[in-house]
Amino acid sequence: MLKIDQVQTLQGLQVYGDDRDELTYYVLPEQPRFRWNQGKLVFKYLKFRSPRKRPDGSFGGGFIIFDAEFAVDEDVRTKIIADLTAQAGRARPGAKVKLGTIQWAKGTAKLNFVSDGGMLIESVTNPMSPSLFGNNITPFTMELSQEGATFFEQALQGSGGVIQVSYEMNAWVKLPPISGTASFHSNKYYEFVQHITDDNPTCGDDLRTEEIQEKIRSSEVMKVEITSSIVTNTTVVDNIRASLMNTLEQTVAKKMLEQLGQYDGDRGMIEDYEDIRRSYKKIKIDDFSYTITESSASLWPFNPQGTLPNITSLTDGGGKPIVWGDYAQTIDLDDPFFRTLDVTVRLNADLENLPIHSVDVHLEFDGNHPVVQDLHFGKADDTGTFSCFLDGKPPEYRYSYRVNFKDTAQPYEVAARTSKLEELTIGVDDTGLLLVDVTAGNIDFAKIPTALVTVRYTPSTLPPIEEQYVLDSGHPTHRLEKAIFEPRTNAVTYKIDYRTADGKTLSTPWRETARQIYVNSPFNDLRQVMVVAEGDLSTEIESIMVDLTYTDAPNDYSTHFSGALDKDNTFLDWSFPVLDHAAGTVTYSGSIRRQDGTVETIEPTTATTGTITIGEHVERKLAVTVVPDLIDFSQVALVRVALRYGTDPDTRQDKDLLFRDGTSVTWTVELPDKSSPRDYSMSAVYYLKDGSQRPLAEASTDDLELVLPPLPPV
């Protein structure tokens, strides 16, 4: 496989090494170009002598049809092989190097000259992707307006160029010794508090008071970190960072679909109740982490682009200049005699590496003079053309084809179909062949000696197919090749059973793929848990011991972690590899040791978020801060605040606070147990400097920050 960080420049092109064979290299073409076929350019300019009326009422002026390819000339390949042979010969005399085929996984090709608002180009048609093998051929069809036909007829002649082609290709490569992690943490808090009082709950005129408070807090952190053990090419690092950020943003977008929401319960007054208090709180914490490591098989972007030279500036195989008239044609659309059907037929299948010997395509057109043509495809880049006069009939033709396999006497024959396509492509999925490659990725065979890959496919007309392949250090690759004699329309599913060195089996769920299965380490995901201590760790709590366990029961996998929290270490971070980030549970237990020597046990509890909070502040204490900032002490001499928690004489706690200035005071209450209510009552008396007094009636609240009003009403 292409090794992305082993690159050199030869003959002006980038040449990459292989991750396993030091005599195998891969050449990356510099930019796209027009395709040549048997010494001729695959290019056609068609201009209408009479404007062609389109369905929307506008008039078309013509077409430009051409093939672009992303390939290296054979003479340049020969020179590069010679340079590489000379390099290898210095260390290994007689060594023979070879140029491998880059494993393209996906890609697109487009024209950049399409942003003229439709004045010159009516439309551009090209396949979803290049061929992804051979010369990566992409056919383009440009429908021109009347102005566009005139413009391109002149612009495509002479020096320079006006057609720009941009490829966006992705190939499977091996990463350098580098690790990258993308992480996300979100904390959202919502609180609703409603207090309703009625001074006369029976009948007659009364005064009803209603107070509503709603609080929302939100914080989010996204982070991407790249770690490299050696100096790595900055372009490589930037591409890995971009890949991680893209994965992170997609995952965050899915997680953010679930919002906190608001309190949607009853907010009205209940009959016969003098005092009603409603409280609703919701906290949502999300954590996500995704890691790629060295030796992983990864998709890598290659984006060649450039301006194609005008065809009249090129020469043919014999060195003669290209003549515009050989590739341009004027068509009189008013005369049915000149109307033609031109179909380009190509095969999108790499015959050199497939058990397919050849493909025969049969085409028919029923005109006044029926036309029948047979095309034979024996190489991946072969193309054929079916041309005939329409004779006033619709541009429809019939085609059928037969696939001849190398090791099977029975061919795969496809019955006749009707088509109007001017570009007829028969892809590998249409050849009646099931093709799946199974390749070792970053799996460590020292820790996981074997991996059993089960591959399944269900044809429409044949029994289900199931094959198993064992990957180990001596057999890192396998290929499933099977003739199914029908188009491959269903998904390929697979699962992997890993056998560890200690005899344990780890299994993945069933997954879907197209043609490639990469067997990476089962621990490709990372889970993070944070334990946070709350409480007075200086004077009341000496330490908190915590034990954490992650259990993935279906896969018989578990891991453990223990730690201590104190005043110097108020939180713990635990990161551990998992088979599936969404599977498994985290449980915790421990103990709280206080300064007075008492110990409280934390019973085993299942964590529901990525952040675990342990401590006395949340469970056994109520701390209320009384804030007198709103009081004007130029009028008020003294304020006495009476605080009371509970009504039971055995557990009741009272506190009187005096305020002569704007200094806040905190009142701490020891709760009887973890489930005790957290509301309390308060009243106050304001002593004014003129000698008068104003009382503040007793009221119940659970605010942890109690703000005193400026002055009660008279």
N, C-alpha and C positions, 0 to 999 in steps of 0.2 A: 504494500500500500504506500502511496505517496507520503513522504515524510516532509512536513511543511517547513521545518526549520533547517533543512539541508538543501540549499539552493545556490546555484552559480549561474553566471551569464556566459553562454557560448553562442557564437554567430548572432549576437544581438538578441537572443531569446533566453528566457528563464528555464533552467534545467534543474529538476528536483531529484533527490535520491530516493531509494526505497527503504522501508523500515526494516527489512529482513535480508534482502539480497543486495550486496554492495556493487554488483555489476548490472543492476537494473536501474534505469533512469526514466524520467517522464519529462517531456518537452511541452511547455505551455506556449501556444501561438501568441503572437504579439497583438493582433487585432483581426476583426472579421474581414472578409473579402468576397468578391463575386466568385461563384463556383464555376469551374471548368469541367466539361464533359467531352472527352474525345477531341480535345483541341478547340472546342467551341465554348463560348460563354453561355451559361444558362441565364439568358436575359432576353426579354421581348418587350418592345414598345409598340403599342397599338393605338392608332389615331383614327377617329371616326371622320369620314369624309362628310357625312351629314350628321348633325348632333343627335345623340340618342336620348329620347325622352324617358326620364325616370318616373317611378310611380308618384312621387311628390310634385311632379310638374316641372322640375328643373331639368336641365339638359346635361348629360354626361359627354365628356370629350374623348375618353380613351382609357387605356390601362397600361400599367407597367408591371410586368411579371418577371421575377428573377429569383434566383436562389443565392442566399448568403451562406457561407461556411466559416467554421472556426478551426483551421487546420494549418499544418506546416508542410511546405513544399518538400517533395521527395529529395531533391538535391540538397536542401538545407538539412534534412534528417541525416543524409549520408555524411555531410561534413561534421555534424554534431557527433555522430557515432565515431568518426575518425578521431575527433578531439578527445572524446571520452576513452577511446581505446588507447590513445597515447598516454593519457593520464594513468590509466590502470596498468599499462605496461611498465611504468617505472617501478611499481611495487610488485607486480605479478606478470612477468614476461609471458606473452602468449594469451593473456586473459581476453575473453570475448565479452563485450558489453552488448546490451540490448535495450531498446526503448520500449517500455511498457505502455499499456493503455490506461489513461486516467479513468477512475471509476466515477463517472458523472452520475449524480443521483437525481438532480432536478435542475431546471433552468428555464429561462425565458429569453426571447429575442424580440426587439421592437425597433421601430424607426423613430428617430427624434424629430423628423420633419413632418409633424402632424398637428402643429399648434397654430395653423393659419386661419382658424375659424371656418373651415370648409370652403374657402374661396378657390383654392387650388386642388386640394385632395378631398374627394368625397368620402372615401373610406379606405382603410388598410386592413387586409385580411392575412393572417398567418396562423399557424398551429399554436396550440397551448404551450408547446415547448419545442426546442430543437430535437434532433434525433437522439441525442445523449450517447451516441457511439460514433465510430468512424470519424467523419469530418464535421459532425454536428451541423448537418444541413438544416436550414430553415427557409422554406419558401415564402415569398411575400407577393401579394397582389395589391397594387395601388389603383384604385378607381379614381380617375381624374375628371375634374370639371372641364368646361371648354377652355377657360383661361389656363387651367393646369396643364392641359395637353400641349398648348402652345408654349407655356413656360418651360416645361421639362424637355420638350423637343430641342429647344435651344440651349438650355442650361446643361444638359447631359453631354453636349458636344464641346470639344476644345479641352483646355487644361483644367486642372482642379477637380472638384467634385461637389455634389449637392446632397447625395443620399447618405445619411448617417445611420449606422446600425449599432445598437447597444445590446450586448449579451449580458445576462445576469445568470451565471452558472454556479452550481454548488457541487463539490466533489467530496467523496469520502477521503479523509486524510488522517494520519496519525499525529497527535499533538506532541509538542516538545515537553521536556520536564517542567511542567507548570501546573499549578492548581488555581482554580477560581471558585469563589463562593458568592452567591447572591442571596441576600437575606432581607426579610421584611418583618417589621413589628408594628402592630396597630393596637391602640388602647382607646376605647370609646366608653364614656360614662354618661348616663342619663338619669335625672332625678325629678320626680313630681311630688309636690307636697300641697295638700289642700286642707284648710281649716275653716269650718263653718260653725258659728255660734248663734243661738236664738235666745234672747233674754226672756221670752214668754212662750214656752212650748205648748200652752193650752189653747187659749182663744183671745180675741180682742186684738187691739193694736200692739204690735211688738217691733222690736228692732233686730234685724238679721244682719250679721257680719260674716263676710266670706273673704278669705285670703288664699291666693294660689301662687305657688312658686314653681318654676320649671328651670332646671339647669342642664346644660349639655356641655361636655368637654370632650375633646378629641385630639389625639396625637398619633402621628404616623412617621415611621422611619424606614427608608429604603436604602440599602447599602450593597455595593459590589466591591469585593476585594480580590485582587490578583496576587498570587504568591509564586515566585520563581526562584529555584535553587541556583540558577546560573543567569548570566546576562542574556536575555532573550530579545529577539528582534522586536522593536516597538510596534511594528505593524501587526505582528502575531498577537502581541498583548492587547492591542486596541481591538482587533477582531474578536478575541475571546471575551473581552469586556462587553462589547456590543452584543454578542450572543447571549451572555448572562443577563444583561439588562433587558433584552427583549423577552427572555423567559420570565424574568421577574415581573415585568409590567403586565404580561398576559395573565400570570397567576394572581397578581394583586387585583386586576380587573374582575376576575372570577370571584375572589373573596369579597370584594366590595359590593357585590350584588346583594349581599345580606346586610341590611342596615339595622340600626338599633331600634328604630320605630319610636313611637310615643305612647304615653298612657292613654288607653282607649276604654277604660272602665267607667263606672258610674261616677258622675261628678255632682249629682243633685243632692238636695236635702232629703233626709229620711224622716218620715212622720214620727212624732213622739220622741225624737232625739234632740236634746238641748245642745249637745256639743259633738261634732263629727270631725275626725281627723283621718285623712287618707295619705299614704306614703307609698311611692313606687320607685324602685331603683333598678337599673340594668347596666351591667358592665360586659363589654365584649372585647376580648383580647385575641388577636391573631398573630401567629408566628409562622414564617415560611423560610426554608433554607434549601438551596439547590447547589450542588457542588459537582464540578468536573475535575478529573485528575489526569495526571500524565499517563500517556500510552492509550488514552481513550480514542476510539474511532469517532471522529466528529465531522460534521458537514462544514466545509470551508468555502467562502465566497470567492469567485474569480469573475471580474467584471470587465472583460475586454470590450473596447468600443472604438469607433473611428469613422472617418469619412471615406466612403468607397470612391476610388478614382473614376472619373468619367471613362466610359468604355472606349472612346476614340483616342484616349491617351495610352491604351494598352496595345500590346502586340500578341499575335497568336503563337502557337508552338513553333511555327517556322520563322518567327521574327518579323512577320508582316504586320503593319498597323491594322487595327480593327476598323472596318468600314461601317459607318452608322447605318447605311442602307441594308446591310446584311441582317440587322437586328430590329429594324423598324418596318412597320407595315401600316398602310392606310387602308381602311375598310369602308366600303360604301354600304351603310346599313339599310339604304333604301332598296337595294337589289338583293332579293333572297338568294340569288345564285352565289353570292360571295359570303353568305353567312356560314360560318364553320363552327364545329365543335372541336375544341382542343382540350384534351385531358392529359395531365401529367401523372404518371403512375410511379410510385416508389415503394420500396419495402423498408419498413422500420424494424429491422431485426438483424442482429449481428450474427451472420451465418457462420463466421469463422469459429465462434465460441459456443455454438448451439448445435444440437443434434439434428439440424435441418440441412438437407442437401441443397434444395432449391425450391422455388415457388413459381408456378405457372399461372398466369392470369389471362383469361379469355374475355374479350370485349366485343359487343355487337351493337350496331345502330341500324334501325329499320327506316331507311330513307327510300327515295325513289330507286336508289341503287344501294341495296344493303351492304354494309361494311362490316367485316369480321376481321379481328386481329388477335394474335396470341403473342404475349410477352413472356420472356423467361428471365428470372432473377436468380443469379448464382452468387452474387456478392452483396454486401450490405449497402453499398453506395450506388448500386445499379438503379437507373431510372428508365422509364419508357414513356412514349408519347402515343396517344391514340387520337388521330385527327380524321375528320370527315366533313363533308358539306351537309348542312342541315336540310337542304332541299325544301325549305319552308316548314319543316316539322319542328316540334318542341325539342330543346336540347337535352333529351333524356337518352340514356344508354343503359344497356344491361351488362353486368360483369359477373363472372364467377372465377374461382381460383382453386388450385390444388396445391397442397403442401406435401412435399416429398421428404420423408425423414431418412436419416442416415442408417439407422439400425432397425427400422421397422418397414416391412414390405407393404403394409397397408397405408395408403396415403390419406390425408384429411382433405375432403372435398367439400367446398361450400357452394350451395346451389345459387342459381342466377338471382341477382338483385338489381333493382332499378335505382339509378342515381343521376343527379344533375351536377355533381361536384366536378370542378375543373382540376382539383388536386385530390387524387385518389391515393390514400396511404393505407397500406396493410401493415398493422403493427404486430409486435410479438404476441400480444394478448389475443390477436385474431388468428393465430396460426395453429390453434389446437394443441398448444404445448404449455404444460405447467412447468414453470422454471422458478426455483427458489434457491438462493445461496445462503449457507450457514457458515459464519466466519467468527473466529475468536476475536474479541475486542481487548479490553483491559483486564480480563480475568487473570488472576494469579494462580497458576497451576500448582505452585508449591503449597498454597493454603487450600485450594480447591482442586484436587487432582483430576476430577472428571466432571463433565456437565452433560446431562442427557437432554437432548432437544427433541421434542415430539411435534411434528408438523402435520396438520390436517387440512384437507381441502375436499369439498363436496361438489363434484360435477353435477350438471343437470340431468345427464342421461346415463352416467356410469355410477358404480358403487363408490362410497366414500373412500378417499385415499388417506392413509396414515403411514408416515415413515418416522423412524427414530434414528438419531445420529448421536454418537458418543464423541465428544470433543475432549482431547487431552493434549499434553505437550507434544506428542508425536503426530497427532491428527487434528490440527487446528481449523481445518476447513472441510466442508462437504457441500455437495450440490444435489438438489432434487430436480431431476429431469424426467418428465413423464408425459407421453402423448395422451391427451384427453379427448381429442377429435371433436372439439367444440371450442368456441371463444371462452377465454378465462374471464368470467363475469363476477364470480363470487370472491369473497375475501379469504385469504390464507390465514389460519390461526395457528398459534404455537404456544407452548409452555416449556419452561426450563426447570429441570431438577438438578440442583447442585449437590454434589457429594463432597463434604469437607474432609480434611485430613483426620479429624477425630471421629469420623464415621457418621456424622449427623447429615441429614438430608434437608435442604432448603428448597422450596418450590415457589415459582412465580404463578400468578393467575394466567388464564388464557388471554392472549393478546392477538391483535391483527397486524398484518404487514402486507407489503406489496410483493417485492421480489427479494428483499435482503433481510436477513436476521443476523444481528450482531450480538454475540454472547459476551456481555461485559460482567464485571463483578456484581454479585447480587446486592452488595451494599453500595448502591449508587445514590442513595438518599441519606440525608442527615437530619436528625431531629434535635431540637434544642429545648431545654427546660431551665427556667430561672427560679431560684428559691430566694425570697425576700423576707428579711426579719423585720417585724414591727414591734414597738414597745420601748420601754426605758432600759436600754442595754448598759447604761452607766451605773445606775443605783439600785435597780430592782431585778433585772435578769442577768445572770452570770453568763449563760451560754444556752444555745439551742442545738441539739444533735438531731440530724435528719438522715433517714435512709430512704433511697429511691430505687424503684424497680420498674423496668420496662419489660412487658410481657407481650409477645406475639404468639398466642396459643396455636393458631392453625399451622404456623410454620415451625413450632417447637423452638422458638428463639426468645432468649431473655438476656438482660444485662443489668448490672447493679451499680450503685454509686452511693457513697456515704460522705458526709461532711459536717462541719461545725460552724455555727454562726455566733458571733459575739460583737462587742462594740467596735473592734478593729476590722471585722469581716461581716458586713451586714447583708451580703447576698452571695449566692453561689450560681455559677453557670455550668450546666452539664450538657455536653454535646455527644451524641452517640450515633453510629451508623445503623440504619434500619433497612429492611427490605421494601417497605411501603410506608410513605410518610403518613398516610391516612389510616393505617392499620395499627393494632396494638394499643395498650393502655399503660399509663404511668400511675403507680401508687406510691404513697409516701407514708412514713410513720416516724416516730422519734420521741424526744422528751425535752421539756423546758426546765432547766435548773435555775432557781432564783438565788439571790444573794443570801437569803436567810437559810439556805440549805434544803428547802423543800423542792420536790421534783414532781412535775406534772407530765403524765404520759400522753403522747399524741397517738391516737388509735389509727390503724391503717385506713387510709382515705384515698379514693380515686381522684386524680387531678382532672379537671374539666377544661383547663386552659394551659397555655405554655408558661404561665407565671403562677407560682405557688406562694401565697403569703402566710407566714407562720409567726405568731407572737401574741403577747398579752394585750397589746393596745386594741387589737381588733376583737379579741375574745372576752376579756375580763375587765376592761377599763372604759370609763366615760370621761373624756376631757373636754370641758366647756370653757371657751375663752370669752370673757365679757369685755365688750369694746365700748367705751364712753366717748368716742370721737365726735359724736353729733351734739353733745351737751355744751352749751355756752356757759363756761364757768365764770364769766364776768357778771352773770346774773345769779348763777347757782353757787351756793357756798358749799354744799355737801349733798351727796346722793348715797343712800343706804339701800343696798340690793339684798333681798332675802331669797336664797336658793334652797330648794327642797327636792330630794329624790326619795320616792317611795312613801307609803302610808303605814306600813307595818312598823310598830314601835321597835321591833327587834332589828330591822334592817334599814330603817329610815336614816337618812343622812342630811343634815342641815348645814348651811353656810351663809354667814352675813358678810357682805363686802362693802367697804366704804370707799368712795371716790371723791377726791378733792381736785383732781386734774384729769387730763386725758390719757393716763397710763392704763393699759389693758391688764387684766388679771385673769389667771387660769384656775378653774375649779376642777379638781380631779375626784371622781367617784369610783370606789371599788364596787363592781357589780357582783351580786351574789353568785351568779353562774353565767355560762355562755349564752343561755337563752333568755336572760333577763331583759325586760323592756328598756329602751334607751331614752324615754322621754322623762322630763322633770318639770317642775313648776317654779315660777319666779314672780316676785312682786318688788316694788320699790317705793321709796319716799324721797321726793326732791325738797331740800331745804334751801329756800331762796334767801338772798342777802337782805331783803326787806323784812325778814322775819316770818314770812308766810310759808306754808307747806302745800305740796301737791302730790297726792298718792297715785301710784300706778297699780291698777287692779291685778290680782294674781291671775296668771295664765299659764297654760301648759305648752311645752314645745320640746323638740328634740334637736334644735339647731346646735351645732358644735361651735358656732361663732354667733354669740348673742350680742346684737347691736342695740344699745339703749337709745330710746327716742329722745329728741331735744328737750321737750317739756310736755307732761301730760296736760290735757285740757282742764280748765277750771271746773 
